[in-house]
């Protein structure tokens, strides 16, 4: 069956994928906004959320790459009309991933303080980091399970159920944040930062339970691992390992940025926490079209429909740029209200406002990288994605970061380095796509 590449088809996948994709940044943004307004030690609490959030995002992104690998393989088999040949693969992949996540969880929970000392946390901020992480980390396997199930649905060209899972989790998290952080007089005492951690953990548990229920009732895919080992498991592990290395490089960038911002002082890490949460929110918003490219690209490749694959790349880029321009306009219009939403500390807000324009102006650059990143995942080009991230991190971000540090450019230097990092990522992916698929288009 031919896949139509049209505005309706793309947006039928992209819009629910966008809503689903922003669930995780909404969890972080909600924590950041509410914690930043805690009456007592709000600045230290905000800094702790930023540091822990960066580390947890690193763990989730590194091990969450199975989602993209599962989605790519299932969509390619769907496009080739051989879906019945991969029904046992998801259970084997998810079992492997969840077991690995439990090992990492148990490996980090006993050295929490040492981890955050390495990220320059100290004093009250270090104490809050340990407290917050010790609760939130237990949601790590739950999140990875939900991500993997979302990958199965994506491979089946369905972004509706992942959207519903994400909406339920985000809505519950927001409600529980207000309830547990500030408390209810006479009923629930204020739990402050620990309340935010419990809100996130409970929400992640609900999302995992919903994922399991929907997979069991809406698909014929079993989550009971069965022998023999599926022949595609080796390719899936290889793709996941390439994405694992890629995610390590990606998170080196994000963690180094947090580390350098923390070293500058409390107001700088507070401002950076707000900026990076808004950057991630915009990233996941734009990434909806990358998800559409991922889902449809794999199916078109499986069907060897290179004409529509080329058309898909052009259309999702156009739509993604349109979304980024809307986000830019919203960012400039809401420049000051956005800052005040996250913190009432004047010194944090002044520092944030001084760099927020860089975040806004970088959005079209980010669009190119995110859209083609999603498309390349669907095409199974994980090795090239790995090499691009390694190059962008070690030849782009890190040199620019430390040049900025040498010239005492502070938070400006960190955000200029992030922008250069994104420029390298986007440029390399566009070059590779044109070089590989233009000749195939001419032969079609």
Backbone torsions as a table, in degrees:
resi	resn	phi	psi	omega
1	UNK	NA	130.3	-177.8
2	UNK	-75.2	138.1	177.2
3	UNK	-91.3	119.9	179.2
4	UNK	-77.3	132.1	177.0
5	UNK	-104.0	92.3	-176.6
6	UNK	-135.3	166.9	177.8
7	UNK	-54.9	-44.8	-177.6
8	UNK	-65.2	-46.6	-177.4
9	UNK	-64.0	-45.3	-179.2
10	UNK	-63.2	-47.2	-176.3
11	UNK	-73.5	-24.2	174.6
12	UNK	-61.8	-30.6	176.5
13	UNK	-92.3	-40.5	-171.7
14	UNK	-70.8	-40.1	-175.8
15	UNK	-67.0	-50.9	174.9
16	UNK	-61.5	-35.9	179.3
17	UNK	-64.6	-36.5	177.8
18	UNK	-63.8	-46.5	-179.6
19	UNK	-62.8	-42.5	177.9
20	UNK	-65.5	-40.2	-175.7
21	UNK	-66.0	-30.7	-176.9
22	UNK	-85.5	3.1	179.8
23	UNK	-59.9	-49.0	-177.6
24	UNK	-64.8	-47.4	176.3
25	UNK	-64.2	-29.1	176.5
26	UNK	-65.5	-39.4	175.9
27	UNK	-58.0	-46.6	-178.5
28	UNK	-68.7	-41.6	-178.7
29	UNK	-64.9	-40.9	179.1
30	UNK	-61.5	-47.6	176.8
31	UNK	-57.3	-45.4	-176.8
32	UNK	-63.1	-47.4	-176.9
33	UNK	-65.0	-43.8	-176.5
34	UNK	-75.3	-44.3	-179.6
35	UNK	-64.6	-37.5	179.6
36	UNK	-63.0	-16.5	179.9
37	UNK	-108.1	13.8	173.6
38	UNK	-64.5	129.9	-174.9
39	UNK	-59.7	-38.3	-176.2
40	UNK	-105.9	123.3	179.4
41	UNK	57.6	40.6	-179.4
42	UNK	-63.5	-39.2	-179.0
43	UNK	-65.5	-44.6	179.3
44	UNK	-65.6	-38.3	177.8
45	UNK	-64.8	-41.7	178.8
46	UNK	-62.3	-43.6	179.2
47	UNK	-63.1	-40.6	-179.8
48	UNK	-63.6	-41.9	177.8
49	UNK	-61.7	-40.2	179.4
50	UNK	-64.7	-43.7	-178.2
51	UNK	-69.0	-48.7	-179.7
52	UNK	-65.5	-40.2	179.5
53	UNK	-59.8	-41.4	178.8
54	UNK	-64.2	-42.3	-179.0
55	UNK	-68.9	-43.0	179.2
56	UNK	-66.1	-39.8	177.1
57	UNK	-60.6	-38.0	177.8
58	UNK	-60.1	-48.3	-179.2
59	UNK	-63.0	-43.9	-177.9
60	UNK	-66.3	-43.5	-177.8
61	UNK	-69.5	-35.9	-179.3
62	UNK	-66.0	-48.2	-176.5
63	UNK	-89.2	-13.0	-179.3
64	UNK	-80.4	3.9	-176.0
65	UNK	-71.3	-15.9	176.0
66	UNK	-57.9	-31.6	179.4
67	UNK	-56.3	-47.7	-178.7
68	UNK	-67.6	-38.0	-179.4
69	UNK	-67.3	-43.7	177.7
70	UNK	-61.6	-46.4	-179.0
71	UNK	-59.6	-44.0	-178.4
72	UNK	-62.2	-47.3	-176.9
73	UNK	-67.4	-44.2	-179.5
74	UNK	-63.9	-43.3	-178.8
75	UNK	-66.1	-35.8	178.1
76	UNK	-67.7	-40.3	176.9
77	UNK	-68.0	-34.8	177.1
78	UNK	-63.7	-44.6	178.9
79	UNK	-63.4	-32.5	179.8
80	UNK	-85.3	-1.6	180.0
81	UNK	73.0	29.3	-176.9
82	UNK	-126.5	34.4	-175.1
83	UNK	-59.1	-33.3	-177.8
84	UNK	-64.4	-12.9	-178.0
85	UNK	-86.5	-5.0	-178.0
86	UNK	-123.3	20.6	-176.0
87	UNK	-68.1	-24.9	-179.5
88	UNK	-92.6	-9.8	-176.2
89	UNK	-66.1	-46.9	-175.9
90	UNK	-56.9	-41.5	-177.9
91	UNK	-62.3	-41.7	179.6
92	UNK	-65.7	-41.5	-178.8
93	UNK	-67.4	-43.7	-178.3
94	UNK	-67.0	-41.6	178.6
95	UNK	-59.2	-43.9	179.0
96	UNK	-62.4	-43.1	-176.5
97	UNK	-68.5	-44.4	-178.6
98	UNK	-66.3	-39.4	177.6
99	UNK	-62.2	-41.8	178.4
100	UNK	-64.9	-38.2	-179.7
101	UNK	-65.9	-36.3	178.7
102	UNK	-67.3	-39.0	177.0
103	UNK	-60.9	-45.4	-179.4
104	UNK	-67.4	-40.2	177.3
105	UNK	-57.1	-51.1	-178.6
106	UNK	-66.4	-27.7	179.6
107	UNK	-75.6	-24.6	-178.5
108	UNK	-98.3	-26.9	-171.6
109	UNK	-65.3	-22.3	-178.5
110	UNK	-93.3	-5.8	179.4
111	UNK	-128.1	36.1	-175.3
112	UNK	-59.5	-48.0	-175.7
113	UNK	-62.5	-41.5	179.9
114	UNK	-63.3	-37.5	179.8
115	UNK	-60.6	-47.5	-174.0
116	UNK	-81.5	-20.2	169.7
117	UNK	-63.8	-38.1	177.8
118	UNK	-64.4	-24.5	179.2
119	UNK	-94.0	17.1	174.5
120	UNK	72.8	14.7	175.3
121	UNK	-76.6	141.8	179.7
122	UNK	-154.6	163.5	177.0
123	UNK	61.4	-135.5	-178.5
124	UNK	-63.0	-36.0	179.6
125	UNK	-63.9	-42.7	178.3
126	UNK	-62.4	-43.3	178.9
127	UNK	-59.3	-43.6	-179.8
128	UNK	-69.5	-36.5	177.7
129	UNK	-59.1	-47.0	-178.6
130	UNK	-62.6	-45.3	-179.1
131	UNK	-62.0	-47.2	-176.6
132	UNK	-67.5	-45.7	-177.8
133	UNK	-66.3	-39.4	-175.9
134	UNK	-60.5	-22.7	175.6
135	UNK	-93.5	-50.0	-172.9
136	UNK	-65.7	-29.2	-174.8
137	UNK	-62.0	-25.3	-178.5
138	UNK	-71.4	-12.6	174.8
139	UNK	-86.3	-3.0	-176.4
140	UNK	-60.2	-53.6	178.3
141	UNK	-63.7	-32.4	179.7
142	UNK	-65.0	-42.4	179.1
143	UNK	-65.4	-42.4	-179.6
144	UNK	-65.1	-37.7	176.8
145	UNK	-63.0	-47.2	179.7
146	UNK	-61.7	-40.6	178.4
147	UNK	-60.4	-43.9	-178.4
148	UNK	-63.9	-41.5	178.3
149	UNK	-64.8	-39.2	175.7
150	UNK	-60.7	-35.7	177.0
151	UNK	-63.3	-37.6	177.4
152	UNK	-63.6	-47.2	179.3
153	UNK	-61.2	-40.1	178.6
154	UNK	-62.3	-42.9	178.8
155	UNK	-60.6	-29.9	177.9
156	UNK	-85.3	10.6	178.4
157	UNK	66.2	34.4	-178.1
158	UNK	-126.0	111.8	176.1
159	UNK	-108.8	1.4	-177.9
160	UNK	-69.8	-48.7	-177.6
161	UNK	-67.4	-40.6	172.4
162	UNK	-57.2	-35.9	177.4
163	UNK	-63.1	-44.0	-178.6
164	UNK	-65.2	-39.0	176.5
165	UNK	-61.4	-44.8	-177.3
166	UNK	-66.9	-42.2	179.7
167	UNK	-61.1	-45.6	-179.5
168	UNK	-60.7	-45.3	-178.7
169	UNK	-65.1	-44.6	-177.8
170	UNK	-67.2	-42.4	-179.8
171	UNK	-63.2	-45.1	178.6
172	UNK	-62.4	-41.0	-178.8
173	UNK	-62.3	-43.0	-179.6
174	UNK	-63.1	-47.1	179.8
175	UNK	-61.5	-44.8	-179.5
176	UNK	-68.3	-32.5	176.8
177	UNK	-57.9	-51.6	179.7
178	UNK	-62.2	-41.5	-175.8
179	UNK	-66.7	-44.8	-172.1
180	UNK	-90.6	-34.4	-179.2
181	UNK	-69.6	-50.3	-176.0
182	UNK	-94.4	-17.9	178.3
183	UNK	75.0	175.9	176.0
184	UNK	-127.1	118.0	-173.7
185	UNK	-55.3	126.0	179.1
186	UNK	87.4	-10.7	-178.0
187	UNK	-124.6	-54.6	-176.4
188	UNK	-126.1	119.9	178.6
189	UNK	-70.6	149.0	178.3
190	UNK	-62.1	130.5	179.8
191	UNK	-102.7	-5.4	179.2
192	UNK	52.1	-129.4	-173.4
193	UNK	-61.9	-39.4	179.6
194	UNK	-63.9	-30.4	176.6
195	UNK	-63.3	-39.7	177.3
196	UNK	-64.2	-38.9	179.2
197	UNK	-65.0	-43.8	179.2
198	UNK	-65.4	-36.9	178.2
199	UNK	-60.6	-44.2	179.6
200	UNK	-66.3	-43.3	-178.4
201	UNK	-63.2	-45.1	179.5
202	UNK	-62.9	-42.1	179.7
203	UNK	-63.0	-40.8	178.6
204	UNK	-64.5	-36.4	177.0
205	UNK	-64.2	-41.7	178.9
206	UNK	-65.5	-41.0	178.8
207	UNK	-63.5	-39.2	178.4
208	UNK	-65.6	-42.0	179.9
209	UNK	-64.9	-41.2	177.4
210	UNK	-63.7	-41.2	179.6
211	UNK	-59.2	-46.0	179.7
212	UNK	-62.3	-46.0	-178.6
213	UNK	-62.1	-46.6	-177.3
214	UNK	-67.5	-37.5	178.3
215	UNK	-64.4	-39.6	-178.8
216	UNK	-71.3	-32.1	-174.2
217	UNK	-99.2	-20.8	-174.2
218	UNK	-109.7	-6.6	178.7
219	UNK	-135.0	171.1	175.6
220	UNK	-101.7	14.3	-177.8
221	UNK	-87.2	127.5	179.4
222	UNK	-91.3	147.2	175.7
223	UNK	-102.4	12.7	175.8
224	UNK	-91.0	112.4	-178.7
225	UNK	-62.9	133.4	179.7
226	UNK	-129.1	145.2	173.8
227	UNK	-87.5	154.5	5.9
228	UNK	-79.5	167.4	176.1
229	UNK	-61.4	131.2	-178.1
230	UNK	-65.7	138.0	-178.9
231	UNK	-61.0	-23.0	179.3
232	UNK	-85.4	-5.9	-178.2
233	UNK	-63.1	-36.3	177.6
234	UNK	-61.7	-44.2	178.3
235	UNK	-65.9	-39.7	179.2
236	UNK	-62.7	-43.2	178.2
237	UNK	-63.9	-41.2	177.7
238	UNK	-61.2	-44.6	177.0
239	UNK	-62.3	-43.1	-179.0
240	UNK	-65.1	-38.2	178.9
241	UNK	-65.7	-40.5	176.1
242	UNK	-62.3	-42.3	177.6
243	UNK	-70.0	-30.5	175.8
244	UNK	-60.8	-50.6	178.9
245	UNK	-61.4	-41.8	178.5
246	UNK	-60.1	-44.8	-179.3
247	UNK	-66.5	-33.2	175.1
248	UNK	-61.0	-46.9	179.1
249	UNK	-62.2	-42.0	179.1
250	UNK	-60.5	-44.7	-176.6
251	UNK	-78.2	-21.1	169.4
252	UNK	-58.8	-41.5	177.4
253	UNK	-60.8	-51.8	-175.3
254	UNK	-67.3	-39.6	-179.0
255	UNK	-71.5	-40.2	176.2
256	UNK	-61.7	-38.5	178.1
257	UNK	-62.4	-44.5	177.9
258	UNK	-64.0	-42.5	-178.2
259	UNK	-62.1	-45.2	-178.7
260	UNK	-69.8	-36.7	177.6
261	UNK	-66.6	-38.3	178.0
262	UNK	-63.6	-39.6	-179.4
263	UNK	-65.4	-25.6	179.9
264	UNK	-72.7	-24.8	-179.3
265	UNK	133.9	167.4	-173.8
266	UNK	-60.0	-43.3	-177.0
267	UNK	-67.7	-28.5	179.8
268	UNK	-74.2	-42.3	178.3
269	UNK	-69.7	-32.7	175.1
270	UNK	-62.6	-46.7	179.1
271	UNK	-65.7	-41.2	179.4
272	UNK	-64.7	-36.9	178.5
273	UNK	-60.4	-44.0	177.9
274	UNK	-63.8	-47.6	-176.8
275	UNK	-62.9	-43.9	-176.5
276	UNK	-70.9	-32.1	176.3
277	UNK	-67.3	-39.8	176.5
278	UNK	-69.2	-37.1	176.6
279	UNK	-61.8	-44.9	179.8
280	UNK	-67.6	-37.7	177.4
281	UNK	-60.6	-47.6	178.4
282	UNK	-63.4	-38.1	-179.4
283	UNK	-60.8	-48.0	-179.6
284	UNK	-69.8	-28.7	176.6
285	UNK	-65.2	-50.0	179.2
286	UNK	-66.2	-32.3	-173.9
287	UNK	-66.6	-8.3	175.0
288	UNK	-58.4	-37.3	178.6
289	UNK	-77.3	-28.0	171.3
290	UNK	-64.6	-37.7	177.8
291	UNK	-65.4	-40.4	176.8
292	UNK	-62.1	-40.2	176.7
293	UNK	-64.2	-40.3	177.3
294	UNK	-59.2	-50.8	-174.7
295	UNK	-67.9	-51.2	-176.1
296	UNK	-76.8	-33.6	-178.4
297	UNK	-62.2	-43.2	178.6
298	UNK	-62.6	-41.1	-179.9
299	UNK	-66.7	-42.6	179.4
300	UNK	-66.1	-37.1	177.1
301	UNK	-65.7	-42.1	178.1
302	UNK	-60.4	-33.8	178.9
303	UNK	-87.8	-1.2	-177.3
304	UNK	56.5	36.2	179.7
305	UNK	-95.8	79.2	-173.2
306	UNK	-73.1	-27.0	178.4
307	UNK	-64.0	-48.6	179.3
308	UNK	-72.9	-25.9	176.0
309	UNK	-64.9	-43.2	177.3
310	UNK	-64.0	-43.2	179.0
311	UNK	-62.8	-39.7	178.5
312	UNK	-59.9	-46.1	-179.1
313	UNK	-58.6	-43.9	-179.4
314	UNK	-65.4	-42.8	-175.6
315	UNK	-70.4	-44.6	-178.2
316	UNK	-67.5	-30.3	176.1
317	UNK	-67.2	-43.0	179.2
318	UNK	-61.4	-46.9	-179.3
319	UNK	-66.8	-38.9	179.2
320	UNK	-63.4	-41.5	177.4
321	UNK	-62.9	-39.2	177.7
322	UNK	-60.1	-43.8	178.6
323	UNK	-64.1	-40.9	-178.9
324	UNK	-65.2	-34.7	178.1
325	UNK	-67.4	-38.2	176.5
326	UNK	-64.4	-42.6	178.6
327	UNK	-65.1	-37.2	176.3
328	UNK	-61.0	-46.8	179.6
329	UNK	-60.4	-45.5	179.2
330	UNK	-61.7	-39.1	-179.9
331	UNK	-62.8	-43.6	-179.8
332	UNK	-71.5	-38.1	179.1
333	UNK	-66.2	-39.4	-176.5
334	UNK	-102.1	25.6	-172.5
335	UNK	-50.6	-53.9	-176.8
336	UNK	-82.2	-42.1	178.1
337	UNK	-57.8	-34.7	179.5
338	UNK	-61.9	-41.7	178.7
339	UNK	-63.5	-45.5	-177.6
340	UNK	-68.4	-20.3	175.5
341	UNK	-65.3	-30.8	-173.0
342	UNK	-98.7	-22.8	-176.5
343	UNK	-156.0	149.6	173.5
344	UNK	-110.0	11.2	178.6
345	UNK	-87.2	116.0	-174.3
346	UNK	-59.5	-40.7	-177.3
347	UNK	-68.5	-32.8	176.1
348	UNK	-67.4	-44.7	-177.8
349	UNK	-64.2	-42.3	179.2
350	UNK	-60.9	-43.6	179.7
351	UNK	-65.9	-42.4	178.5
352	UNK	-62.0	-46.5	-178.2
353	UNK	-62.1	-26.7	-177.4
354	UNK	-71.7	-17.9	-178.7
355	UNK	-122.3	-7.9	-173.8
356	UNK	-61.8	-31.2	-180.0
357	UNK	-62.2	-30.4	177.4
358	UNK	-66.0	-42.5	178.0
359	UNK	-58.4	-45.6	-177.3
360	UNK	-66.2	-47.3	-176.3
361	UNK	-67.6	-20.3	-178.8
362	UNK	-83.1	-5.9	-173.1
363	UNK	-59.5	-44.4	177.7
364	UNK	-63.2	-35.3	176.2
365	UNK	-62.6	-44.6	179.0
366	UNK	-61.1	-36.9	-178.5
367	UNK	-57.9	-46.7	-179.6
368	UNK	-57.4	-47.2	-178.0
369	UNK	-65.3	-46.6	-175.3
370	UNK	-68.2	-41.7	-178.3
371	UNK	-64.6	-47.6	-179.0
372	UNK	-73.9	-27.3	174.7
373	UNK	-60.9	-47.6	177.8
374	UNK	-62.9	-41.8	179.8
375	UNK	-62.2	-44.9	-179.0
376	UNK	-65.3	-32.8	176.0
377	UNK	-64.1	-43.0	178.1
378	UNK	-63.7	-30.1	179.7
379	UNK	-82.2	-6.2	179.6
380	UNK	79.0	17.5	-177.0
381	UNK	-86.4	54.7	-173.8
382	UNK	-71.4	-34.7	-179.4
383	UNK	-63.6	-42.6	179.5
384	UNK	-67.7	-40.0	176.7
385	UNK	-58.8	-39.7	177.2
386	UNK	-60.4	-48.9	-176.9
387	UNK	-65.1	-36.1	178.3
388	UNK	-64.0	-45.8	-179.5
389	UNK	-65.3	-39.5	177.7
390	UNK	-61.4	-44.2	179.7
391	UNK	-65.5	-46.2	-177.9
392	UNK	-62.7	-37.0	-177.9
393	UNK	-75.1	-50.3	-171.6
394	UNK	-89.5	-20.8	178.0
395	UNK	-106.2	-13.2	-178.9
396	UNK	-116.4	-70.3	-172.5
397	UNK	-61.2	-53.8	-173.6
398	UNK	-62.8	-46.9	176.5
399	UNK	-59.3	-44.3	-179.1
400	UNK	-65.5	-38.7	178.9
401	UNK	-58.9	-47.3	-175.3
402	UNK	-81.0	-22.5	169.0
403	UNK	-65.8	-43.4	176.7
404	UNK	-61.8	-39.6	178.4
405	UNK	-64.5	-39.6	179.3
406	UNK	-60.4	-37.3	-179.3
407	UNK	-93.0	13.3	176.9
408	UNK	55.2	43.4	-178.6
409	UNK	-85.7	-1.8	172.6
410	UNK	58.3	-135.2	-177.7
411	UNK	-66.8	-29.0	176.1
412	UNK	-57.7	-45.9	-177.2
413	UNK	-62.0	-38.0	179.4
414	UNK	-63.5	-44.6	-176.4
415	UNK	-77.3	-27.7	172.2
416	UNK	-67.3	-40.0	178.4
417	UNK	-63.7	-39.9	177.6
418	UNK	-63.3	-39.1	179.9
419	UNK	-66.9	-41.7	176.4
420	UNK	-61.8	-41.6	177.2
421	UNK	-55.0	-45.9	-179.7
422	UNK	-69.6	-35.0	178.3
423	UNK	-62.5	-42.3	179.1
424	UNK	-65.1	-43.4	-179.7
425	UNK	-60.0	-51.7	-177.5
426	UNK	-64.1	-45.4	-178.1
427	UNK	-61.9	-41.5	-178.4
428	UNK	-67.1	-36.0	-178.7
429	UNK	-72.3	-41.0	177.4
430	UNK	-62.2	-44.0	-179.8
431	UNK	-60.1	-45.4	-178.0
432	UNK	-66.4	-41.6	-178.4
433	UNK	-63.0	-46.4	180.0
434	UNK	-63.1	-42.0	-176.6
435	UNK	-66.9	-36.2	-176.0
436	UNK	-85.7	-41.5	-169.4
437	UNK	-100.5	-18.1	175.2
438	UNK	-61.7	-45.1	176.8
439	UNK	-60.9	-37.6	178.9
440	UNK	-68.1	-34.4	177.4
441	UNK	-63.4	-41.8	-179.6
442	UNK	-66.4	-27.9	179.4
443	UNK	-83.0	-18.7	-174.3
444	UNK	-68.9	NA	NA
